[in-house]
Amino acid sequence: MNKVMVTLTQSELNRAFVLQRVVDGHIVIREAALVLGLSERQVKRLKKKFLREGAAGLAHGNRGRKPAHAIPNAVREKVLQLAQTKYGGCNYTFLSELLAEHEGIFLSPSSVRRILLTAGISSPRKHGSPKVHRRRPRKPQLGMLVLIDGSHHDWLEGRGPQLCLLAAIDDATGRILAAVFRLTEDFEGYCQLLQQLVTEHGIPLAIYCDRHTLFRSPNETDNTLELQLSGQPQPLSQIGRILSELGIQRIHARSPQAKGRIERAFLTLQERLRGEIRLTGASTLDEAHAVLKAYIPRFNEQFAVPPAEAQSAFREIPPHIRLEHIFCWKEKRTLNPGYTIHYGGQVYRVVPSKGAPVIPLRTVVDVLKHLDGRLYAAWKGHIYGLEILPEPAALRQRVPASPGPSQPKKRGRYDAA
């Protein structure tokens, strides 16, 4: 007869010792019940089992048996294989969601965690020791404060160019209000981001950004109250000028921790959005942008929270504002005789529009360069067209033509023969 080795726990060893004392007649059932914390009836049952099967009979009957609800080995192996290939780099919760959505494997995050940890695979996200700090409370209304920033990351995982994700996230709810992929963090990208935000949701009360020169002019000073009292104009960057024209307050963060909500959102996106892009096989900027647009509603549904107050702080766009003349690059130029201005190395003539007043000569006007390259002049709220003028013939004659292969250079009096 084959003997089966049974390992007892310390509690079961204590029961065996007490029951042996009962069998040997050193103590009675009542005393054993007090020592073991059991009823006398239960001690009698254990004594019968102890006499019949010995100490091994005190072990639980299911010990050594595989549970009926245990995860099959084939499923475990498939989860391990997918976690290291197709879904590599996903944390336990996200991997659990992907397995249910794409593979038909329904496991809780804790079950996925046990499978991966048993195989020595830890979560890719490292959780450091928590730092004690006071979190800034959320704004009560949607649109009171919008955080904007960029995230440089290998979003295409080597399948395409390095991209930068520009995003605008509401402080009250954590919702992604606007987002675009760009090759770099530039003026055109933030211009598109803000135009998307204002067009789809309205004008927010304030924008929270970092101290990048895109948002803050190098000549800008923090002592704005003294400047206002002295009447001196505050120098603005192009993005600062756009926010000022829309009446949006600009708040600068002095550290990454100050805008921690958007930083934490980027950490989530770097894991989940990157996984979504990988599943579609996107390898270009346009393909990644299409995945981004499809994923934003899912992100908001899963991670956004309701605001403390239902009323929205977004303002409607005033009917007299033309956004295309705000979301552009603006520079100052002086109107010269002949109704001309110089811009970008070219000479342009200002074309008066119907009903617009005549601009006096030597007046400083704004030159508006739209994102598509179109140029306009603006003065006192009126928009004027610009047409390029051909280069004057006298100026062309002053520029010597470079000798070509069929036009040899003439020898001067001091040239060597």
C-alpha positions in Angstrom: 0.0 0.0 0.0 1.4 3.4 -1.0 1.8 5.9 1.8 0.9 9.5 1.1 3.0 12.2 2.7 0.7 14.8 4.4 2.1 18.1 5.7 0.2 19.5 8.7 -0.1 23.1 9.7 1.0 24.3 13.2 -2.7 24.5 14.2 -3.3 20.9 13.1 -0.2 19.7 14.9 -1.5 21.3 18.1 -4.8 19.5 17.7 -3.0 16.2 17.2 -1.0 16.8 20.4 -4.1 17.6 22.5 -6.1 14.6 21.0 -3.2 12.3 21.8 -3.4 13.5 25.4 -7.1 12.7 25.4 -6.5 9.2 24.0 -3.8 8.6 26.6 -6.3 9.6 29.4 -4.3 12.7 30.6 -7.1 15.1 30.0 -10.9 14.8 29.3 -13.0 16.0 26.4 -14.1 19.1 28.3 -10.6 20.3 29.0 -9.5 19.6 25.4 -12.4 21.7 24.1 -11.2 24.6 26.3 -7.6 24.3 25.1 -8.5 24.1 21.4 -11.3 26.6 21.5 -13.8 24.1 20.0 -17.1 22.6 21.2 -17.1 19.3 23.0 -19.0 17.8 20.1 -16.4 18.9 17.6 -13.6 17.4 19.8 -15.4 14.1 19.9 -15.6 14.1 16.0 -11.9 14.9 15.8 -11.0 12.1 18.3 -12.8 9.5 16.2 -11.1 10.7 13.0 -7.7 10.7 14.9 -8.2 7.1 16.1 -9.2 6.0 12.6 -6.7 7.8 10.4 -4.1 9.1 12.7 -2.7 12.7 12.6 -3.2 12.8 8.8 -6.9 12.7 9.3 -6.8 16.2 10.8 -5.7 17.7 7.5 -8.3 19.4 5.3 -9.9 17.0 2.9 -9.2 19.3 -0.1 -5.5 19.6 0.6 -3.5 18.6 -2.5 -6.5 18.7 -4.8 -6.8 21.1 -7.6 -9.8 23.5 -7.1 -12.7 23.1 -9.4 -12.5 26.8 -10.4 -8.7 26.8 -11.0 -7.4 28.5 -14.1 -6.5 25.9 -16.7 -2.8 25.5 -17.5 -3.5 26.3 -21.2 -5.0 29.6 -20.3 -2.1 30.4 -18.0 0.4 29.7 -20.8 -1.5 31.8 -23.2 -1.7 34.8 -20.8 2.1 34.5 -20.2 2.8 34.4 -24.0 0.5 37.4 -24.7 1.9 39.4 -21.8 5.4 39.0 -23.3 4.6 39.6 -26.9 1.4 41.2 -28.2 0.5 43.0 -24.9 4.0 43.6 -23.6 4.5 46.6 -21.3 0.8 46.6 -20.0 0.1 46.6 -16.3 -2.1 44.0 -14.7 -5.4 46.0 -14.9 -4.9 47.1 -18.5 -3.8 43.6 -19.5 -6.9 42.1 -17.9 -9.1 44.5 -20.0 -7.3 43.7 -23.2 -7.6 39.9 -22.7 -11.3 40.3 -22.2 -11.8 42.6 -25.1 -9.6 41.0 -27.8 -8.9 37.4 -26.6 -12.1 36.4 -24.9 -10.2 35.5 -21.7 -12.0 36.9 -18.7 -9.7 37.2 -15.7 -9.6 39.6 -12.8 -6.5 41.9 -12.5 -5.5 40.0 -9.3 -5.6 36.7 -11.2 -3.5 38.1 -14.0 -1.1 39.4 -11.3 -0.8 36.0 -9.7 -0.1 34.3 -13.1 2.6 36.8 -14.1 4.3 37.0 -10.6 4.4 33.2 -10.5 6.4 33.4 -13.7 8.6 36.2 -12.4 7.0 38.9 -14.5 6.4 42.1 -12.5 4.4 45.1 -13.5 6.2 47.5 -15.8 5.0 50.5 -13.7 7.2 50.9 -10.7 5.4 52.3 -7.7 7.8 54.3 -5.5 7.2 55.1 -1.8 4.4 57.6 -1.5 5.4 61.2 -0.9 3.5 63.2 1.6 2.1 66.4 0.0 -1.1 68.3 -0.1 -3.1 67.9 -3.3 -4.7 71.0 -4.8 -8.5 70.5 -4.7 -10.2 70.3 -8.0 -12.1 73.2 -9.5 -15.8 72.8 -8.9 -17.0 73.5 -12.5 -16.1 72.2 -15.9 -14.0 74.8 -17.8 -12.8 76.8 -14.8 -9.3 75.6 -15.3 -7.8 73.6 -18.3 -4.3 72.1 -18.1 -2.3 71.9 -21.3 1.1 70.2 -21.8 3.0 68.0 -24.2 4.3 64.4 -23.8 7.4 63.4 -25.8 7.3 59.6 -26.0 8.0 56.7 -28.4 4.3 56.4 -29.2 4.9 54.3 -32.4 7.5 52.1 -30.7 10.0 52.4 -33.5 7.5 51.8 -36.3 7.5 55.5 -37.3 8.8 58.9 -36.2 9.0 60.2 -32.6 5.8 62.0 -31.8 4.7 64.5 -29.2 1.2 64.3 -27.8 -0.3 67.7 -26.9 -3.4 67.5 -24.7 -5.8 69.8 -22.9 -7.4 68.2 -19.7 -10.1 69.7 -17.6 -9.1 70.1 -13.9 -12.6 69.6 -12.5 -13.3 66.3 -14.2 -10.0 64.9 -15.6 -11.6 64.8 -19.1 -9.5 65.1 -22.2 -11.0 68.1 -23.9 -8.7 68.2 -26.9 -5.6 66.4 -28.1 -3.3 66.3 -31.2 -0.2 64.4 -32.2 2.7 66.5 -33.5 6.2 65.8 -34.6 7.4 68.3 -32.0 6.1 70.7 -29.4 5.6 73.8 -31.5 3.4 76.9 -31.9 1.3 75.3 -34.7 0.5 72.3 -32.5 -0.7 74.4 -29.5 -2.6 76.6 -31.9 -4.5 73.6 -33.3 -5.0 72.3 -29.7 -6.5 75.5 -28.4 -8.6 76.0 -31.5 -10.0 72.5 -31.1 -10.7 73.2 -27.4 -12.5 76.5 -28.0 -14.4 75.3 -31.1 -15.7 72.1 -29.4 -16.3 73.3 -25.8 -16.1 77.1 -25.7 -13.7 79.5 -24.0 -12.4 78.4 -20.6 -11.8 80.8 -17.7 -8.1 79.9 -17.2 -5.3 77.9 -18.8 -2.7 76.2 -16.6 0.7 75.7 -18.5 4.4 75.5 -17.8 6.9 78.3 -18.2 8.0 77.3 -21.8 8.8 80.2 -24.0 5.8 79.1 -26.2 3.6 80.4 -23.4 5.7 83.0 -21.7 7.9 85.6 -23.5 11.5 85.7 -22.3 11.1 89.4 -21.7 7.9 88.9 -19.6 8.3 89.7 -15.9 6.3 88.2 -13.0 5.7 91.7 -11.6 2.6 92.2 -13.7 0.8 94.3 -11.1 3.5 97.1 -11.2 3.4 97.0 -15.0 -0.3 97.4 -15.0 -0.1 100.3 -12.6 2.6 102.0 -14.6 0.7 101.5 -17.8 3.5 99.6 -19.5 2.4 96.9 -22.0 3.3 93.4 -21.0 5.3 91.5 -23.7 3.5 88.3 -24.7 4.4 85.2 -26.7 2.2 84.3 -29.6 0.3 81.7 -27.5 0.0 84.3 -24.7 -1.4 86.8 -27.2 -4.0 84.3 -28.3 -5.1 83.6 -24.8 -5.2 87.4 -24.0 -7.4 88.1 -27.1 -9.8 85.4 -26.0 -9.9 86.7 -22.4 -8.4 83.5 -20.9 -6.3 83.9 -17.8 -2.8 82.3 -18.1 -1.4 80.6 -15.0 2.2 79.2 -15.1 3.2 76.2 -13.1 6.6 76.4 -11.4 7.2 72.6 -11.3 6.0 69.4 -12.9 4.4 68.4 -9.6 2.2 71.6 -9.7 0.4 70.2 -12.8 0.4 66.6 -11.5 -3.1 65.8 -12.9 -2.0 66.1 -16.5 1.3 64.4 -15.8 -0.5 61.4 -14.3 -2.9 61.4 -17.2 0.1 61.2 -19.6 1.5 58.2 -17.7 -1.9 56.4 -18.2 -1.9 57.4 -21.9 1.7 56.3 -22.4 0.6 52.8 -21.4 -2.9 52.4 -22.6 -2.9 54.6 -25.7 0.4 53.2 -26.8 -1.1 49.7 -26.5 -4.1 50.7 -28.6 -1.7 52.2 -31.3 0.3 49.0 -31.3 -2.8 46.8 -31.8 -3.8 48.8 -34.9 -0.2 48.7 -36.3 -0.2 52.5 -36.8 3.2 53.7 -38.1 2.5 57.3 -39.3 1.4 60.5 -37.7 -2.1 60.4 -39.4 -2.7 56.8 -38.3 -1.7 57.5 -34.7 -4.0 60.6 -34.7 -6.9 58.5 -35.9 -6.3 56.0 -33.0 -6.1 59.0 -30.6 -9.5 60.4 -31.7 -11.2 57.0 -31.3 -9.6 56.4 -27.9 -10.4 59.7 -26.2 -14.1 58.9 -25.5 -13.1 55.6 -23.9 -10.5 57.3 -21.7 -13.1 59.9 -20.6 -15.7 57.3 -19.8 -13.3 55.2 -17.7 -11.2 57.8 -15.9 -13.2 61.1 -15.8 -15.1 62.1 -12.7 -18.2 64.2 -12.4 -17.7 67.9 -11.4 -18.7 69.1 -8.0 -21.1 71.6 -9.7 -23.2 70.8 -12.8 -22.9 74.3 -14.2 -20.3 74.7 -16.9 -17.8 77.7 -16.8 -17.1 77.6 -20.5 -18.1 80.8 -22.3 -19.6 81.0 -25.8 -17.6 82.4 -28.6 -18.7 86.0 -29.2 -20.3 86.4 -32.6 -17.9 89.2 -33.7 -14.8 87.0 -33.2 -13.3 85.2 -36.2 -11.2 82.5 -34.7 -9.1 82.1 -37.9 -7.8 85.7 -37.3 -6.9 84.9 -33.7 -5.3 81.5 -34.1 -2.5 82.7 -36.3 0.9 84.3 -36.2 0.9 88.1 -35.8 3.6 90.6 -36.3 3.8 94.4 -36.5 4.7 96.2 -39.7 4.7 99.8 -40.9 2.6 100.9 -43.9 4.9 102.5 -46.4 4.1 104.8 -49.4 2.4 103.0 -52.1 0.3 101.2 -49.5 3.1 98.5 -49.2 4.6 96.6 -46.3 7.7 94.4 -46.1 7.3 90.9 -44.7 9.4 87.7 -45.0 11.7 89.3 -47.5 8.9 90.2 -49.9 6.9 93.4 -50.6 3.1 93.2 -50.3 0.5 95.8 -51.2 -2.4 96.2 -48.9 -5.7 95.7 -50.7 -8.5 97.8 -49.2 -11.6 95.8 -48.4 -15.1 97.1 -49.1 -16.3 99.5 -46.4 -13.0 99.5 -44.5 -11.4 102.8 -43.7 -8.2 104.0 -45.5 -5.1 103.3 -43.4 -2.9 106.4 -43.0 0.7 106.1 -44.2 3.4 105.2 -41.6 0.7 103.5 -39.5 1.7 100.3 -37.7 -0.5 97.4 -38.7 -0.7 93.7 -37.8 0.3 91.1 -40.3 -1.7 87.9 -39.8 -0.1 84.6 -41.1 -2.7 81.8 -40.9 -1.6 78.2 -40.3 -2.3 77.4 -44.0 0.1 80.2 -45.1 -2.4 82.9 -46.1 -1.5 86.5 -45.2 -3.7 89.4 -44.1 -3.3 92.8 -42.6 -5.4 94.0 -39.7 -6.0 97.5 -38.4 -8.6 98.7 -35.8 -10.6 95.5 -36.2 -10.7 95.6 -40.0 -9.1 92.9 -42.2 -7.3 93.8 -45.4 -6.0 91.5 -48.1 -2.3 91.4 -49.2 -1.0 90.8 -52.7 2.7 90.2 -53.4 4.4 92.8 -55.7 7.0 91.8 -58.2 10.5 92.7 -57.5 11.4 96.1 -59.0 13.5 96.0 -62.2 16.1 98.4 -60.8 16.7 96.1 -57.8 17.0 93.1 -60.1 19.7 94.9 -62.2 21.8 95.6 -59.1 22.2 91.9 -58.4 25.0 90.4 -60.6 24.1 87.2 -62.4 26.4 84.3 -61.5 28.3 83.0 -64.4 27.1 79.7 -65.8 28.9 77.0 -67.8 28.0 78.7 -71.1 28.9 82.2 -69.8 32.6 82.3 -68.8 33.6 84.9 -66.3 35.4 87.9 -67.8 39.0 88.3 -66.8 39.9 91.5 -64.8 42.9 93.6 -65.2 44.5 92.1 -62.1 43.6 88.4 -62.9 46.5 86.0 -63.6 46.8 85.1 -67.3 
